[in-house]
Amino acid sequence: MQLRRTFMIGLAPLLLSTGLAAQDIKIAHVYDKTGVLEAYAKQTQAGLLMGIEYATGGTMMVNGHKLVVIEKDTQGKPDIAKSQLASAYADDKAALAVGPTSSGAALAMLPVAEEYKKILLVEPAVADSITGDKWNRFIFRTGRNSSQDAISNAVALDKAGVSIATLAQDYAFGKDFVRAFRGALKQAKLVHEEYLPATTTDFTAGAQRLFDKLKNLPGRKIIFINWAGGGNPFKIADLDPKRFGIEIATGGNILPALAAYKAFPGLEGSAYYYYEIPKNKINDWLVKEHFKRFNTPPDFFTAGGMSAGLAVVEALKKTKGDATTEKLIATMEGMSFDTPKGKMTFRKEDHQAMQSMFHFKIKVDPKVAWAVPELVREIKIEDMHIPITNKR
């Protein structure tokens, strides 16, 4: 039987007990608690709980209903993710679920939400197909999708005379990103796509193919890296791409991963979140409280988890605590809500959260353990044309 745990946040506990009152609303967090994406998943869990706390003013209640969070570990494996979500809906009677981290796990979970006719709020899995051709009406997503990542990075790099080669993982996360990135480029040329297994640790052969495609081209030459989890593709810098006039570019990442960016001062890209960039009261609270509780700043996926928690509570407030699926869907379609990175809106057509992204340039500060993404400009919702690719 899935273990239930009690989380204490400040003075307001989220009670995970067996004697739940009838009015309690159960929220299942089905996420990659263990596995290669564990670091990301832990951030999401912390953020989710802090988001519920913030949105309820520390009461953990909406209209007299206690919000109860139940944990389920997908281990990052699609088959386990599928069974854990089914268990959350059928056995634990969760009103809705949040998660997971892995796009592969998320895609396996989508049909389960449809089968049980209950909402799955995807955070932070990013594959376009989640709100694209694999989508169903029970799926919402606060996490950004690959198109949002790709298009915002294109805004930063898409200039005439630029040649770009991509390095990405050989599965949905990497391929969806590159497809969207390719489609978003209007002036720059994408000259090569390099895909490597997610378990890759030696990037020498891939780097050599990238160098060969770019080295004799005129103008600005960029290798854009899109990578998550294990391995360090930035080690290709050890092979000295600068000798061919080749730059490295990439999107934002979690703080430990940003340490590798210190080798690339001036590197540009687009980030989903960096704790010093957004200026709003929710982010101010998140940063202050996260330092107080964990002695670290909130990270990339902490903000995402908090956004999911804020969205859930906002929807329940609007329904006055009615957690029935059809009521929630009708409420959440087109719903806007505030998050640590600014306002988000669930698009009616595919339930993808429309949101700003942040064009950054890397600054290296010897006093900081990671490279600092300094804001160049906010890339607003209206600056990005995010395609609708579902079959609705």
N, C-alpha and C positions, 0 to 999 in steps of 0.2 A: 504493500500500500504506500502511496506517495506520502512522504513525510510532510508534516505541516509545521511551520516555524512561526515564532512570534517576533515581530520587528518592533523595536521601540524607537520612535523618532521624537526627540525632545520629550515633552510630557504627554504626548498623544500616541498611544499604542494602536497599531493595527492588529486586532485580536484574531489570531488564527487558531481557533479552538473547535472542539467537536460539538459544543452546545450552542450553536448559532441560533439566534432568534429569527422568526419568520421574515422580519422586515430587512434583515441584512442582505446586502448586495455583494455577491462574490465576483471578484475579478481575478481571472487566472493569468499569471505571467508565465507563459510557456516560452522558455528562452534557453540559450546555449550556455547554461551555467558551468558546464565542463566542456572540454574540447579545445580546438585550436583558436576559437574566437572568445575564449573565456574572459580575457581582459576587457573586450568591448561589452560583453554581456553584463559583467559586474557593474560597469558604469551605468548601463541602462536600468538595472534594478534599483540602484541608489537614486537615480534621477526620477524614476517612476514613483517611488515612495515619497520623495521630496515634493514632487508635483502635486500629489494627492493632498499632502499636508498643507502646502501653500494654498491650494485652491479651496480647501475647506476651513481655512483659518485655524488649523491645528485640531479641529474637532473630529476629523475622519468620518464626518457624517454629512449627508445631503437630505434635507427635508425629513429628518427623523430616521433615515436609513443609515446604518453603519456600513462602511465600505471595508470589505475583507479581501485581502490579497493572498492568493494561493500560488505557491511556486511549483513549477514543473520543469524538469531538466530534459532538454532535447538531446543533449550531448553533441549537438551539431549534426545529428544524423537524421535524414529525412524519414526513415521508417519509425524511429523512436518519436520524432516530433509529431508525426501523424497520430500515433497511439496516445501520446500524452495529451494532445488537444482533445481527442475523443473522450478520454478519461475525465478531463476537466469539465467538459460539457455534460457528459452522461452521469458520471459518478459524483462529482463535486457540485453539480448543478450551478456552474458558473454562468452568470448572465452574459458575460462577454469575456474575451481573452485579448491579451497584448503579447506581441512577440512575432517572430524570433529574431536572432542575429543573422544567421546564415540564409542566403537567398535560396539555396537548395532545400533547406528545411521549410522555409516559408512556402515554397511552391507545393510541397507535399501537404501542407496544412490547409491550403485554400479549399480543396473539395470537402474537407471535414467541416469547415464552417458552413458551407452550403448544405451539406447533408443534415446538420443539426439545426440549420436556420438560426445561427447565432453569430454575432459580430466578432470578427478577428481584426483588431487594430494593429497593423504591421508596423513595428519599430524595432530595429532600424534597417532590416533587410532592404536592399536597394534595387534588385533586378527589375527592369522595366516591365517584364511580363507579369509581375505581381498585380499591377494595376493596368496591365495591357491584355494580351490575348489569353492569359490564364485567370483573369479576374472574374469574380462574381459579385453580386450586389451586397453581400455580407462583409466584403472586404473594404476597410478604410486604411489609410496610411498617413501617419505623421512624419515618418522618415522621408528623406528626399529620395527620389528615384535616380537611376543612372542618367536619364536625360537631363535632369536638373544639374547633376554633377558635370556632365559633358558639355552642356550648352553654356553654363557659366564659365567653365574653363576656356571654351572657345571665345567668349567675349574678351577674356584676358589675352589670348594668344593669336586670334584670327586677324592677321594683317597681311597685306600684299607682300610678296617676296619671301614668305616664311615657308619652310619645308619641315614637316613634322612626321616622325615615326613613333608608333606607340608600342609600349611594353605592358602587357596585361596577363592576368591569369586565364588559363584555358578552361573556363567554365562560365556559367551565366553572368556572374558579377562582372568579369572582365569583358566578355563579348558584348553584352548589352551596352556597357559604357562606350566601347570603341565604335559600335554601330551608331549610337546617338552622337558621339563626338564627330565622327566622319560626316554625318548628315548636317551638323550645325556649322561646319566650316564653310565660309563663303569666299574668302580670299586666300587663305593659306592652303597649301597642298598637303594631303596625307599621302606619303610616298611608300609607307611600309607598315604592316601590322605584325608584331611579334607576340605570339602566345606561348606561355610556358606553364608547366604543371604548377599547381598551387603549393606543392611540396618542394619546389626548386630551391636549392641552396647555392649552387654554382651557376652564376649567370654569364660566364665567360663566352660560351658559344653564342648565346642569344645576343650579347652585346656586340660581338664581332659582326653578326649579320646586320644589326642596326647601324653600326659604323659604316659598313660597306655600302649600304643604301643611301647614306647621307653625305659621306665625306667629300665627294666630288661635285656636290650641288652648289650653286651660287646662293648668295643671300644668307639670311638667318636660318640656322639649322637646330632643331629641337627634338630631343627624345622625351616624350611625355610618358611618365610612369603611372599606372593605375594598379595598385597592389594593396592587399589586406591580409592580415594574419602573419604567419611565419615567413622566414626568409628575408633577405635584405637586398632588394634589387639596386639600391643606391650604391652598392659596392662596385657597380660598373664605373664609378668615378675613379676607382683605383687603376682602371685601364686607360685613363687620361683622354677622355673624349675631346678635351679642349685642344688637343694637338690638331684636331680636324675642324676646329671652330664650332664644335657641337655643344649645345647647352642642355641642361637637364631641367625639366618642368614637371610639376605634379600638383595634385589637389591637396587640401588640408588633411590632417590626420590627428590621432591621439597624441598626447604630449610625449610619451616614450618614443614614438615613431618620429616625432619632430626633431629628436636629437640628431638623427641622421641628416637632417636638412642643414645642419650647421656647416657642412662641407660645401654648401651652395648659397653663399650670400648673394642677395639680389634675385634669387629664384622667384618666379611668379606663378600664380595659379589662383584657384578659387576654393574657398573653404565653406563648409556647412556652418562651422562655429569655431570660434576661439574666444576664450572667456573675457578677454580685454576688449573685444570689438563692439558687441552690442551695448547700447546705452539705453537701458530701460529699467524700471523698478523691479521686475521679476528677475532679470539677470543680476541686478545688484544684490537682491536677497539670496539668490543661488550662490553667487561667489562668496558672499560673507558667511553664509551658513556652512558651505562646503569646507571652507578653510577652518571654521570653528570645529566641525565634527570630524574631519579627516586630515586636517593639517596640509591639505593640497588644494589647488584650484579645481573647479569642475572641468571636466574634459568633454571632448567631442560628443560622446554618446550619453554622457550625463544629461546634457541639454536635451538630447532627443528623448530620453526616458521621461524627463520632466514634462516635455511637450505632450507626450502621450497621456501622462497623468492629468495634466491640465485639460486636455481635450475630453477625457472621460468625465471628469467632474463638471465641466461646462455643459456637456450634453445632459447629464443627470439633473443638473440644476434647471435646465430648460424644460425637462419633462417632469419636474417636481418629484424626482425619485422613481419615476416609472421606468423600469429597466427592461421592459418587453422589447423584443427585437425590432418590430415594425415601428414602434414609437421612436426608438433611438435612430433608426435609419432615416425616418422622415425629418427628425431634428438635426441630424448631423450633416445631411446633404446640403451643401452651401453654407454650413456654419463657419463663422470666423471666431477665432479665439487667440488670446495673447500667450506668448511663449517667451523663453529667455532670449530668443533671437529675433523677436518681433512678432507681428501678427501673421497668422496662418489662416487659410481658408480651404475647407474640403471642397474640391471641385465636384459639382453634381454629377458630371458624366462618368467619372471613374473613381471618385472618392480619394484622389491623390491630394495631399496638402500642398497648396501653392504657397511658396515662401521665398524670402530673399536669400541670396547667397552673397559671399564677400570676396571681392578681388583683393588679393594680398601680395605683398612683396616681403621676402625673408630678410630679417635683420638678425645679425649675430651679436649677442651680448654675452661677454665672457662670464658675467655674473649669473646667467640663467642657464640651466642644464639643457634646455632645448632651444631650437631656433625660434625666433619670435615672428609670427605672421602679422606684419603691420598692414592696416587697412589702406588700400588704394581707393576703393569706392564700394558702396553697397550696390549690388546688382539686384534690382528690384524685380518683383513679380512681372511687371509689365515689360521688363527688358528681355525676358526670355519667352520664346514660343515653345511651350512644352506640348508635344503632340499627344493627342488622344488616340490610343491604339487598341482599346478594348472592342468587344463585339456587341456592345449594348445597342 
